[in-house]
Structure formats: structure tokens, C-alpha cells
Amino acid sequence: MCPEFQGDDSMPDQEMRIFESASALSRRLNLPFSNLSLLTRALTHRSYVNENPNSPEDNERLEFLGDAVLDFIVGAWVYNRFPEMPEGDLTKMRSAIVRNDQLAVFARHLKLGDALHLGRGEFATGGSHRNGLLGSTFEAVIGALYLDSGLGVVEARANPFSRRSMIQKVSCRNGRRHKR
């Protein structure tokens, strides 16, 4: 088996799943993790923990933290990017960017579903492709990166939020175009 991928040995051979390891994901995405156990935890769904009691803690607490970090980073970015925008519109803009469906788009772009540790049932029902799970995993990875490397690294890695196409998409979705 390739070192970049790990298997879930708790499943019979015909159901064996292969998922990308945390170290391979870290290298592929150029994420500077010094503590890979944080990234592994960010990729571990509670369904996997329920079936594998020796596995690390699930990602829900990291998801909570990542949600707060993203709200702050995106809020500050929108505030600075649109200095004339009223508070209500800033809130709508931030909410559109950090909503779970949008975070799932980022997670798909990063192929986080390939690295998710899911229980058999969650995996069998397509959990690694569901928006809710992908968006939450994206938040958990952000939370893990924040704990491991700090706010500056998270801000540097949040570049997709600042791309012009994202701003146009979000601005149009909110019914107005805003100029900088």
C-alpha cells in the first residue's frame, strides 16, 4: 500500500476503503502542519470514531473553532475590501462566503473528501460527497491549521476567498455589485 494512503482495516476486504493520509494531504495542499494529529482529527468524522474506539477524537470541536476563525478572517477581509459597504451588506457578504454550501465547494476543490475518515454507513451513503459534511470538514481543517500554525498562516491560506471571481459571484448573489 502506498504511504500516501491508508486503509480502514476494520472493514472486510471487499469493503476496504482507501483514504488519503493526513501527511499526504498536508504535502499535497502545502499546509505547514507540525502536528499531524490535529489534521488527522480534523478529517475524522464521529461515525468513524463510533466504529473505531481507538481512533482520535472526532472533528466537531475543531469544526466549531474553524467556523469562528473563518467568520473573523472573512469578516475582516470583507470589511477592508469594501470600505463603503454598510454593515448589513457586509454581514450578508460574509454569510454568503462562509455558508456551508460554499465551504463545501472549497472542500471539493481541495479534494478533502478523499481524506475523510468515515464510518461504514456514512461512507456507504456518500458522506464524503455531501455538502454538509464537506463544509464542516473544511471548517475543522481551518480550526486545526489555526491551532497548529496560527492566524497568519490561516489568513495566507484563505486566498480563495479573495479571488475576484468569488467576489463577483457573491456580490451578484446579494443583488448588487460593489466597487472597491
C-alpha positions in Angstrom: 0.0 0.0 0.0 1.3 3.5 -0.9 2.4 5.5 2.1 0.2 8.4 0.9 -2.9 6.3 1.5 -4.2 4.5 4.5 -6.8 1.7 4.6 -9.5 1.1 7.1 -8.7 -2.4 8.4 -11.9 -2.6 10.3 -13.8 -3.4 7.1 -13.9 -6.8 5.3 -11.6 -6.8 2.2 -14.5 -6.3 -0.2 -15.5 -3.1 1.6 -11.9 -1.9 2.3 -11.7 1.8 1.8 -8.5 3.8 1.0 -8.2 7.4 2.1 -5.5 9.9 1.7 -3.3 10.2 4.8 -3.0 13.4 6.8 0.7 13.7 5.9 0.0 13.2 2.1 -2.9 15.8 2.3 -0.6 18.2 4.1 2.1 17.8 1.4 -0.4 18.0 -1.5 -2.0 21.2 -0.2 1.3 22.6 1.1 -0.1 23.0 4.6 2.6 23.6 7.2 1.4 21.2 9.9 3.9 20.4 12.6 1.3 18.3 14.5 -0.3 16.0 12.0 -2.5 14.5 14.7 -4.5 17.8 14.5 -5.1 17.3 10.8 -6.0 13.7 11.3 -8.6 14.7 13.9 -9.9 17.4 11.5 -10.5 14.6 9.0 -12.2 12.2 11.4 -16.0 12.1 11.4 -17.8 10.9 14.5 -19.2 7.9 12.6 -15.6 6.7 12.3 -14.9 7.2 16.0 -18.1 5.3 16.9 -16.8 2.3 14.9 -13.2 2.6 15.9 -12.9 3.4 19.6 -9.0 3.6 19.4 -9.2 6.4 16.8 -8.6 10.0 17.8 -11.3 12.4 18.8 -13.7 13.4 16.1 -13.6 16.8 14.3 -16.6 18.5 15.8 -14.7 20.7 18.3 -12.2 21.7 15.5 -15.2 22.5 13.3 -16.5 24.9 15.9 -13.2 26.6 16.2 -12.7 26.8 12.4 -16.1 28.3 12.0 -15.2 31.1 14.3 -11.8 31.6 12.7 -13.4 31.8 9.2 -16.0 34.2 10.4 -13.3 36.5 11.8 -11.0 36.3 8.7 -13.7 36.7 6.2 -15.4 39.5 8.2 -12.1 41.4 8.4 -11.4 40.8 4.7 -14.9 41.9 3.6 -14.6 45.0 5.9 -11.3 46.0 4.3 -12.2 45.1 0.8 -15.5 47.1 0.8 -14.9 50.2 2.9 -18.1 51.9 1.8 -20.4 48.9 2.2 -23.0 49.3 5.0 -22.9 46.8 8.0 -26.0 44.9 6.8 -24.5 44.2 3.4 -21.1 43.3 5.0 -22.9 40.7 7.1 -24.7 39.3 4.0 -21.4 39.1 2.1 -19.6 37.4 4.9 -22.5 35.0 5.4 -22.6 34.1 1.7 -18.9 33.3 1.7 -18.8 31.2 4.9 -22.1 29.4 4.5 -21.7 25.6 4.5 -22.6 25.1 0.8 -19.8 27.5 -0.2 -17.3 25.9 2.1 -18.2 22.5 0.5 -17.2 24.0 -2.8 -13.8 24.8 -1.4 -13.5 21.4 0.2 -14.3 19.7 -3.1 -11.7 21.9 -4.8 -9.2 20.7 -2.2 -10.4 17.1 -2.5 -10.9 16.8 1.2 -13.5 14.0 0.7 -10.6 11.7 -0.3 -9.0 12.1 3.1 -12.2 11.8 5.3 -12.3 9.0 7.9 -15.9 7.9 7.8 -17.8 5.1 9.4 -19.2 2.3 7.1 -22.7 3.7 7.0 -21.7 7.3 6.4 -19.3 6.1 3.7 -21.8 3.8 2.0 -24.4 6.6 1.8 -22.0 9.0 0.1 -20.9 11.1 3.1 -17.7 12.1 1.5 -19.6 13.9 -1.2 -22.3 15.6 0.9 -22.2 19.4 1.3 -22.9 19.4 5.0 -20.1 17.0 5.8 -17.6 18.6 3.4 -18.3 22.2 4.6 -17.9 21.0 8.2 -14.6 19.3 7.4 -13.3 22.4 5.7 -14.1 24.3 8.9 -12.3 21.6 11.0 -9.2 21.8 8.8 -9.2 25.5 9.3 -9.5 25.1 13.1 -6.7 22.5 13.1 -4.4 24.8 11.0 -5.2 27.7 13.4 -4.2 25.7 16.4 -1.1 24.3 14.7 0.2 27.4 12.9 -1.7 30.5 14.0 -3.9 33.1 12.5 -1.4 34.4 10.0 -1.0 31.1 8.3 -4.7 30.6 8.1 -5.1 34.0 6.6 -2.4 33.3 4.0 -4.1 30.0 3.1 -7.6 31.6 2.8 -6.7 33.1 -0.6 -9.6 31.6 -2.5 -11.9 34.0 -0.5 -10.1 37.0 -2.1 -10.2 36.0 -5.7 -12.0 38.4 -7.9 -14.3 35.7 -9.3 -15.5 34.9 -5.8 -16.3 38.5 -5.1 -18.2 38.9 -8.3 -20.2 35.7 -7.6 -21.1 36.7 -4.0 -21.8 40.3 -4.9 -24.2 39.3 -7.7 -25.8 36.7 -5.5 -26.6 39.5 -3.0 -28.2 41.5 -5.7 -25.7 44.3 -6.1 -22.2 44.8 -7.4 -19.9 46.7 -5.1 -16.9 48.6 -6.3 -13.8 48.8 -4.2 
